[in-house]
Amino acid sequence: MILRGFCASIKTECVDSKWLAILARAGLLQLSRVLSQPYVDIREISLLYIKVTDDAPDYKNRVQKLFTESGFNLSCVVTEIFGVSG
């Protein structure tokens, strides 16, 4: 199928809409899935959990550095500041 008047370097809304219409008529577009609100909430919570667990070591290191700079060298006394012994 040869498409006349379509150039990949020119991006305008008119060209894009024509191209999408051709793809839709040919059945080459997949339908997008809109999630219901409970799924959106679960996704947001899981992404937030991942972010918090990834950032936790950074915050722990900042606290340990703050103690060390203040003159409290806790690493001599305890091995893990935020662990059972700390």
N, C-alpha and C positions, 0 to 999 in steps of 0.2 A: 504494500500500500504506500504510494508516494503522496506526501502531503505538500502541496504547494503553498507558499506564503508563510511557512513556519521556519523561523530561524532560531537556533538554540541560543544565540548571543543576545537577542532582543527579548527583554523580559518586560512585558506590559500586561496589564490585567486583561485586555482584550485577547491577546494571543494566548495567555494562560487559560482563560475561560473556554476558548475554542478548543484548545488541546484537551482539556478535561472533559469537554462534551464528547469529543471523538472517542476518548478512552472509555467513557461511561457507556456510550452506545455499543462499543465493542465488548463490553463486559470485562474490562481489564482493571477496574477499580474495585478495591475491597472496601466493604463498609466499615466505618469507624465505630468503635464500641464506646458508648457513653455509660460510665459506671454509675450505679445508684449511690445515694449518699452514704449508706453504711460501708460500702466498699471504699469510697473515697476517704472516709474517716479512718478506716483500718490502714489504708495505704499511708496516710499522713502520719499516723502514730508510729508505724513501723519505720518510716524514713527518719522521723525525729529520734527514735530509739537508736538507730544506727549512727546518727550524727552525734548523739550524746555519748554513746559508748566509744566512738572513735576519738572524741575530744577529751575524754576523761583523763588519759595519761598526760596530756598536755597541761591540764589544770593542776594535776597532782605534782608535776615537775615544777610548775610555777610556785606552788605553795612551798615546796621543799627548798627552792632557790631563795624565796623570801625569808624563810627561817635561817638559812645559811648566811645570807647577807646581813641579817639582823644580829648575828652572833650566836644563834642557837644551832649548834651542829648536832642535829638529831641522828644523823647517820652513824655516829659513833656509838650511840646507845641502842637504837632500834634499827632493825634491818628494813622493815617496811612501815612507813609512817601511817599509812591508811589501812594497814592490816590488823590482825588480831592483837598484836602486841603494841600497836601504836595507838 
